[in-house]
Amino acid sequence: MRLLSERYDPDELGNRLREAHAVTTGLMSEIVGQTCRRFPSMGQSGKTARIEELIHCEAWVDAALALIDLELPQWQVRRLVYDEGEWHCALSRERELPEWLDQSIESRHADLALAILSTFIEAQRLTVPSTRPSVPAVPSERSACYEPLCSDNFA
């Protein structure tokens, strides 16, 4: 499995998606190359082959939805709405919750595929594991004021 690119900047990629007018094969390849950790995956070969076929056929909306299914299985599309010339897309982890309780990720774009991909990039940004260790490091040096203390109650 290949690792994410060290120079991947989700803000830069998000800005490029907002400025794009349509999805291209190059843009989709860049998104897959920079953001997808499970593509290609040995255990998901059917899904990755389907995504490659959708990209080859330029079925951008289906490819974007398939990327969400592969890379973010815990996220689901909550809403796709066309309003005043723009597509609004929302992804959610808890789609069954009322909207006011749910913490969904939303984006918008004039192109449906770009709206979905922008939301995908934002969700990826939030779910990428941080580089910090899960347990903070503890200094091994004791201060001069350190004195052991017994706090058991022997009464």
Phi, psi and omega in degrees: 000133180272153181270160176296148180298138180294334184263014181292125178238106182297330179293319179295316179294321176298319177295320178297322178292320179295326182276344182287152178261334180203159178282140175236166178298321179296317179295317180294321178296322178294318178298312180297316182293326184268329189250339189268118178270335184261008184245120349278147182235138182296320182283345184243031188299326178295318180291318180292323177295322178294319179295316178299321178293319179295321177294318179298323180276357183060037174269077191295318181295314179296322178295319179296316178294323178292325176296319177298317180298321182282311188274328183233067185296339179278348180260146178224153176290123179267321184206136169232115185226138174256119183215126176052046174083007180226147173269132177249126181238138177228131174250146184215151172271331182238076185293335183279347177287154173300150185301326182286344176264340186277144175255087182263163177253130184234148172210169181214151180195157178291334179259131183299313181298320179290327175295317179294316180295324177296319178293321177300315180297318179294319177294322176299318181299322181283335184258357178293130180296141180286161181275356179284149175289155182288336179243124181294150178285142179249131179298140183273350180273139176265145177282164180294337182273002184289129176215127179298148182223132177263126182245017178286148178258110183264014183283000000 
